[in-house]
Amino acid sequence: MPVVALVTYVAFLGAAFGLRVWIQYQRTGDHGLRLLSGGGGPAYWFPGTLLLIGVMLAGAAPVAQLLGLVEPYPAVSAPGFHWVGLMLGLFGIAVTLVSQQQMGNSWRVGVDGRETTQLITGGLFTLVRNPIFTGMAMAVLGLLMMAPNFLSAAAFVSLLVGVEMQVRWIEEPYLIRLHGARYLAYARTVGRFLPLVGRMV
């Protein structure tokens, strides 16, 4: 199923980044890309780098499998497993796109500490504080299930580690500085990536 994984990946990349950047630019005159521009030092560039590596490896994995450069893991290569991966991947893409839409003009890829954005707490943000990252993780896990090889596994691990660092080291401190008690009250009741899991105490 690597062909389906590759098509899903291209559709995800095009919609979640290409189309979203275009919409953001049409609305605001700004592309919204801040991933590696949040500041200096490893605490700023390392999480973004891991995220980019994860996204690139997620696309490389099905291509490498199609070319015979990597072998799929036999234990997880049953057709039923692949179809579950497709459903999970499509659901993750949908969660990502809906969350981006619900952020409106506050949508950004990364953080610029000099900017002021609205705190979004409605829609999917009532369930988790970072639904875009949750959706991305589901999409990449789905790709891993469709093309299960060491590159897709590395993509998933890199994405998860990068997301954790990005949120904990950069985004949450930024939101606390910007929104103070309002963000802290929100974070005490809503989970970080999963409902009720990762609430601040």
C-alpha positions in Angstrom: 0.0 0.0 0.0 2.9 2.5 -0.3 1.3 4.0 -3.4 -1.8 5.0 -1.4 0.5 6.2 1.4 2.4 8.4 -1.0 -0.9 9.9 -2.5 -2.2 10.5 1.0 1.1 12.2 2.0 1.0 14.5 -1.0 -2.6 15.4 -0.4 -1.9 16.1 3.3 1.2 18.2 2.5 -0.7 20.2 -0.2 -3.8 20.8 1.9 -2.3 21.4 5.4 0.6 23.5 4.2 0.4 24.6 0.6 -3.3 25.5 0.6 -3.3 26.8 4.1 -0.4 29.1 3.5 -2.1 30.4 0.4 -5.4 31.0 2.3 -3.5 32.7 5.1 -1.7 35.0 2.6 -4.9 35.9 0.9 -6.6 36.8 4.2 -3.7 38.6 5.9 -0.9 39.3 3.4 1.3 37.0 5.5 2.2 33.4 4.9 2.3 32.5 8.6 5.5 30.4 8.5 7.5 30.9 11.7 8.8 27.4 12.4 12.6 28.2 12.6 12.4 31.9 13.3 11.3 32.0 17.0 14.7 33.0 18.4 18.2 31.8 18.9 19.7 28.6 20.4 18.9 24.9 20.2 15.7 25.4 22.3 14.2 27.2 19.3 15.7 25.5 16.2 16.0 21.9 17.4 12.3 21.1 17.8 11.4 22.7 14.4 14.2 20.8 12.8 12.9 17.5 14.2 9.4 18.4 12.9 10.7 19.0 9.4 12.8 15.8 9.5 9.6 13.9 10.5 7.6 15.4 7.7 10.3 14.7 5.1 10.8 11.1 6.2 7.1 10.5 6.1 7.2 11.2 2.4 10.5 9.4 1.8 9.3 6.2 3.4 6.7 5.1 0.8 9.0 6.2 -2.1 11.9 4.2 -0.7 9.6 1.2 -0.2 8.3 1.5 -3.8 11.8 1.7 -5.1 12.8 -1.4 -3.1 15.3 0.5 -1.0 13.7 -0.5 2.3 11.7 -3.6 3.2 8.3 -3.4 4.9 8.0 -5.0 8.4 6.4 -8.4 7.7 4.6 -8.5 11.1 2.5 -5.4 10.3 2.0 -5.9 6.5 -1.5 -7.4 6.5 -4.0 -5.7 4.3 -6.4 -5.0 7.2 -3.6 -3.2 9.0 -3.0 -1.0 6.0 -6.7 -0.1 5.6 -6.9 0.9 9.3 -3.8 3.1 8.6 -5.6 4.7 5.7 -8.6 5.5 7.8 -6.5 6.9 10.6 -4.4 8.9 8.2 -7.5 10.5 6.6 -9.0 11.2 9.9 -5.8 12.8 11.1 -5.7 15.0 7.9 -9.3 16.1 8.6 -8.5 17.0 12.2 -5.5 19.0 11.1 -7.5 20.9 8.4 -10.5 21.6 10.7 -8.2 22.8 13.5 -6.3 25.1 11.1 -9.6 26.6 9.9 -10.8 27.1 13.5 -7.6 29.1 14.3 -8.6 31.6 11.6 -6.0 34.4 11.2 -4.2 33.3 14.3 -2.8 30.2 12.5 1.0 30.0 12.4 3.6 27.4 11.8 5.8 28.1 14.8 6.1 31.1 17.0 7.4 34.6 16.8 7.6 36.0 20.3 7.1 39.6 18.9 3.6 38.7 17.6 0.3 38.9 19.5 -2.3 36.3 18.5 -5.8 35.4 19.8 -6.1 32.5 22.2 -8.3 30.0 20.5 -10.4 27.8 22.9 -13.4 26.8 20.8 -14.2 24.0 18.4 -11.6 21.1 18.6 -9.6 23.3 21.0 -12.2 22.5 23.6 -11.0 18.9 23.5 -7.2 19.4 23.3 -5.0 22.4 23.3 -3.0 21.4 20.2 -5.4 19.6 17.8 -3.3 20.4 14.8 -0.4 18.5 16.2 -2.7 15.7 17.3 -4.0 15.5 13.7 -0.5 15.5 12.3 0.6 12.7 14.6 -2.5 10.6 13.6 -1.8 11.2 9.9 1.9 10.2 10.2 0.9 7.1 12.2 -1.5 6.2 9.5 1.3 6.6 6.9 3.5 4.3 9.1 0.7 1.7 9.0 0.3 1.9 5.3 4.1 1.8 4.6 5.6 0.1 7.7 9.3 0.4 7.4 12.2 1.9 9.4 11.9 5.3 7.6 8.2 5.7 8.4 8.9 4.6 12.0 11.7 7.2 12.2 9.3 9.8 10.8 6.8 9.1 13.5 9.3 9.2 16.3 10.9 12.4 15.0 7.5 14.1 14.7 6.4 13.1 18.2 9.7 14.2 19.8 9.7 17.5 17.8 6.1 18.2 18.7 6.6 17.6 22.4 9.7 19.9 22.4 8.0 22.6 20.3 4.9 22.7 22.5 6.7 22.5 25.9 9.8 24.6 25.2 8.4 27.2 22.8 4.6 27.4 22.4 3.4 27.0 26.0 5.9 29.6 27.5 4.9 32.0 24.7 1.2 31.5 25.4 1.7 32.0 29.2 3.6 35.2 28.6 1.0 36.4 26.1 -2.3 35.4 27.8 -1.2 34.7 31.4 -3.9 33.5 33.8 -6.4 33.0 30.9 -4.2 30.4 29.2 -3.3 28.8 32.5 -7.0 28.4 33.4 -7.6 26.9 30.0 -4.6 24.5 30.2 -5.7 23.3 33.6 -9.0 21.9 32.1 -8.0 20.8 28.6 -5.4 18.2 27.7 -2.3 18.9 25.7 -2.7 16.4 22.8 -5.3 14.0 24.1 -8.5 14.9 26.0 -7.8 15.3 29.7 -4.2 14.1 29.3 -1.4 16.6 29.9 -3.4 19.2 31.8 -1.3 21.8 33.7 -1.5 21.6 37.4 
